[in-house]
Amino acid sequence: MKLQKIDVSKFDEGEKEFNYEETYNRCLVDLSEELSKPPTAMGIGYNEYKGKEYLNNTFTYGEFSAIVAGSKNKKTFKKSALIAAYIGGGSTNFFPNLVSCREGDKHILDFDTEQGDFYAQRAFRRVADMVGTTYEHYYPFGIEGLEPAERVEFIDKVLKDPRHRGKVGWMSIDGLLDLLDNENDIAESSNVLKHLMRWKKESFMHINIIIHKNSTSNKATGHLGSKVQRKCETIILLEDTDQDPDNRNSPIKVQQTYSRGASFDTYYFNLDDETLPKECEFDNDNNWK
């Protein structure tokens, strides 16, 4: 009799055979149980309900969000602003509408997949410049030199590292598409999404990812982009206002194209004299300051 080959990969660390009864009991929703709303990591602006103001729960723990934008639309600057705002300090001088709900010494992991050492470090230092000091638990990693599969494995191991396990409040992945070889490969895309879903649940942190938009629409690129958009808590679209032909001094429009909660009002930002991102005013006559 020919023996059937067993796939031993499912017995790797942290995985086990599927148990139907255990899964049935775990997934059955008890309608009588009062579930707590997931805590907010950071909100953008406020909404009014029955005469009271409430912080928009734009980024909650246990969820992930996406910044979608075209090339050279200051995506990394926006990422730096979000991280700086989550840390707090002097960052409120740059974006007063970003309100952090961080409690305690939460770790922040920042993975840059696109830039070489020099430019990645310059972007990472921008966070400290905005906060006004170096936050002790901010951990930036430049992983541009790794292969796509190695990047996924490295992030996974950092989250399991005793130095960070259970302590992370915010994780940023600048260049999600660089976690796979082919952005339209269904198997690869499913694998990356599977990791994102597991990471946010196991670590109960907020994950903010940056992904390029399609050249013909405002949707995220590739099969992975489509999958991500269906699972995101919040999708933020960045658009250049085309005030500068070289795209170096044009305000960037920030709008929320999808949210499970209340949406924030559209706003704009540009770079100040020290090349730091800062919210700016932009009127209908195309004037900004």
N, C-alpha and C positions, 0 to 999 in steps of 0.2 A: 504494500500500500504506500502510495506517495504521501510523504509528510507535507502538511501545509506550512508554508513559511510564515513565521510570526513577526509582525512589525514590533520590534523592541523599543522603538523610539517613544512610544506612548508610556513606557515605564521610566522615562527620564525623570530627573529631579522635579518634584512638585506635581507630577501627573500620576493618574491611576486609572484603572479600568472604570468604565461608566457604570454607575450604580443608579438604576432607575428609581428605586424606592426612596433613596436618600435625596435624589434630585427632585422627585415629585413633591416631597414634603418641604424642601427648601424653596421651590418655585411657586408653590400654592400661596396665593395672596390672602391673608386674613383680613377681611373687610371690617372686622370689629376692632382691630388694633389701630391706635392713634400713632401714626408715623410722624416723626419730626422732619421739618423742612431741612434740607442740606444746608450747613452753614456757609455763609458767603466769604470767599477769600478776598474779593475786591469788587467794588461797584463803580459804575460810571454814571454820575448824575443821580437825580432823584425823580420819583414819580409821585403824583398826588392821588390819594384814594380816600374818599369820604372826609375831605377836609384836612387830612394829615399827609405829611411828606414821608416817603419811605425811600431808602437807598435802593437803587436798582441792583438786583442780585445778578450782575453781569457774569461774574466768574465765581462759581461755587466749588467747594471741595468735592472730590469724587467725580468731576466732570472734565471735559476738555473743550477748548475753543480754538478758533482758527482765524488768523489774519490772512486775508486773500488780497493779492495785489500783483500788478505787473512789474516788469523789471525796472529798477531804479526809481521806485516809488516810495523810498524811505521806509521799507518794511523793517529793517534792522533797527532803525532809529525808534520806530514805534515799539518794537519789542523791548528796547532799552528803557523806554519811558514806562512801560507796564511794570517791568521788574523794579525800577527805581521807586515807582509809586507803591508797590507792594511792600517794599522795605520801609518807606516813609522818609522822615527827615526833611531836608530842604527840597525834596522833589515836588512838594505841593506848590512851590513857586513856579513850576513849569506847567503842571497840569492840575489845577485846583479841582477839576471835575472828577479826578481819579481818587477814590476813597478806599484806603486799605482797611481790612478787617483782621489783619494778621495779629495773632496773639502768641507771645512767647518767642523763642529763638528758632523759628521755623527755618529749615534749610531751603536754599534756592539752587536748583541745578539749571545751568544754561549751556546747551549744546549747540555749537555752530558747525554745520556740516559743509559750508560753502567757501569760507575764506581761509587763506593761509595764515600763518602765525601772526605776522605783523598786523594785518587788518582785523583779525579776530580779537587780538589783544586790545587794539584801539577801541573797538566796539564794547568790549567788556569793561574797560576803564571808564567809559562814558557813564555807566551806572553809578560808580562812585562819585563822579563829577556832579551828577544830578542830585544825589543824596546828600553830598557834602562830606562824606566820610566813607571808608571801606567797611562794608557790612561783613562781620566775621564769618557768617554762615552762607556767603554767596560763593558758589563753586562753579566757575566757568570752565568749559572743556572745548578745545578745538579738535574736532574729529574729522576734518577734511581729508586727512591722509589715510583714513581707514577705508576698507571696502564696504559696500552697502550692508552686507550681512554682518560684518564685524561691528558696524556702528550700532545695529540693533542689539547685538550681543553685549556690547560694551555698556550701553544705556541700561540694559537689563541687570548687568552685574553691579553697576554703580548703585542701583536702587536696592539691591540685595546686600550691598556692602554694610557691615555693622556700623561703619561711621555715619551712614545716612539712613539706614533702614528705620522706617517709622517716624522720621524726623522731617521729611520733605513736605513743604507746603505749596511750593510752586515749581514747576518744571517747564522750561522752554526748549523747543526744538526748532532751530532756525534752519529750515531747509528740509521739510519732511520727505520730499520726493527723493532726496539723496539717501534714504534708507532702503531703496530698492534699485535694481538695475534697469527695470522697465516699468515706467509709471502706468502702463496700460496692461501689464501682466496681471491676470485675475488672481492667480495663486499667490504671487508676491504681495499684491495689494491686500489680500485677505489676511496674510500673515502679519503685515505691519499693523493693520487695524486690530487684529486680535491682541497684539502686544499693547497697543494703546488702551484698549478696553480693560485689559488685565492690570496694567500699570496704575491707571487712575483708581481702580477699585481696590486693589491690594494696598496701595500706599495712601489712599484717601487724600490725594493732593489735587491741585488744579494743574492741568497740562495745557499750555498755550503753544500752538504750532503755527509755523509760517509756511504758506504754500503759494506757489505762483498761480495766477489766474489764466484762464484760457484766452488766447489771443483774439477770439471772436465773440467772447461773452464775458460776463462777470463771474462765471463759475470756475471753481478750482480745477486745475489741470488733471487730466488723465482719469483712469479708472479709480485710482486711489483717492483723487480729489472728490469724485462723486460719492464714494463710500464715506469719506470723512464728513462731507457736508450733511449727509443724512443722520449722522450720529452726534454732531456737535451740539453743545448747549448754546453757543453763541458764535455767530460768524460776523467778522468785521471786515468791511471792504475799504481799501485805501485807493483813492483816485487822485491823480495829479490834476491841478487846476490849469495847467498849461500857461502860466503867466511868464515863464522863462523858457526861451527856446532850447536852452541847454539843460533844462530840468534840474537846475542846481539851486534855484531860489524861488521855486513855486510852492505855494501852500498846498498841503495835502488834505483832501477831504476825507473825513473819517465817518463812516456810516454803518449802522448795524442792519445787515440784510436779513438776519434771522436771529430769533431769541425765543427761548422757552418761557421767559418771564417778560417783564416790562422792558421796552427798548429805550436806549438812551437817545438824546437829541443829537443830530449830526453836528459835528464841530470840525475845526481845522487846526493844523499845526504847521510850523515851519522851523527852520534852524536859526538860532540866534547868532550873535557875533562870535560866540565861542563854539559854534557848530554843535550846539546841543538842541534837541527837539523841544519846542515850546508851543503851547496852545496860542493861537492868534485869532484875531477877528477878521472876518472876510464877508463883505456885504454884497448885495446884488449888483453893484456897479463895478465889481471886480477890484475893489480896493481892500487892502489888508494892512494890518499893523500888529 
